[in-house]
């Protein structure tokens, strides 16, 4: 060792030494001129966004958005369906015991859904708020294999045998025994098994119809009603003529649809009666169902899916509603049928012998036929498309 105590050598640890380390980068900076070029590195040319590529990614983005939107809408509707199921169980416990089990999926097998329309709230008639008569009875028959939808109307004044209670109007079954007895009565009279039931409160339809942007109804003839539910002051109502509806396709808000479904008297046609009112209600129900299954409603489901089902009480599940919408979308043929009979002047309709033929038309076992004029203004039959039944005398 040197006398001064300094080491005669330098110690390198990890490739470094005391002081500045001659790294390659520093050596390059000391030299003048551009850095040496490396010819063995090749950069891939940057791809330009072609029109096809933009279109492809746009489609992919829309598909993803549609999936997310559908899932959000599904969960929104599921909450409303759960409430509708609970309402049915609270008002008609055990109703599932009288329903026939659905044979397979609704989207691939035929089904019969009983629609019961009630109108017993806030209509200005004393005592009417507690009246549970089913003002409208209709069977929706789905036939996915033939791409058919059939709406079968049952006039509320048809004289039928109510199981355990004898002969009466068909709508009395709802008041006597609720939905369970109404289902049994319809099954016994038509011979068609009921797989599902939907109870519709017409009083709550105003908000539902407004929520879907209104409905389109084919008014069969000009209507001038009597002076019910006058919207003006008492002095003006004394000179008011009544509600007017023009013939043809008419767009209705929730309030106007409710008024249309409550019209009992048409001063322009003495042949109209309370049976015409049932026809109006069935039109409103059909138009609302069509609007609920439309594309416009689908895009609003994430925001309003739970509220749309507030007027309904049903056993249908969320998956059943999705399948029903698919069946409605694929249906190429829509029939509007009704059972009927003769007005005997006692407030009842005596069932027609041709009612059995209409049932076969509903099932697709025979060609659809319009009402026979020989059966009178309330005869049974089927019409296709947007045609509407009228009553004339």
Secondary structure, 3 states (H helix, E strand, C coil): CCCCCCCCCCCCECCECCCCCCCHHHHHHHCCCCCCCCCCCCCCCCCCCCHHHHHHHHHHHHHHHHHHHHHHHHHHHHHHHHHHHHHHHHHCCCHHHCCCCCCCCCCCCCEEEEEEEECCCCCCCCCHHHCCCEEEEEEEEEEHHHCEEEEEEECCCEEEEECCCEEEECCHHHHHHHHHHHHHHHHHHHCCCCCEEEEEEHHHHHHHHHHCCCEEEEECCCEECCCCCCCCCHHHHCCCCCCEECCEEEEECHHHHHHHHHCCCCCCCCCCCHHHHHHHHHHHHHHHHHHHCCHHHHCCHHHHHHHHCCCEEECCCHHHHHHHHHHHHHCCEEEEEEECEEECCCCCEEECCCHHHHHHHHCCCCCCCCCCHHHCCCCCEEEECCCCCCCCC
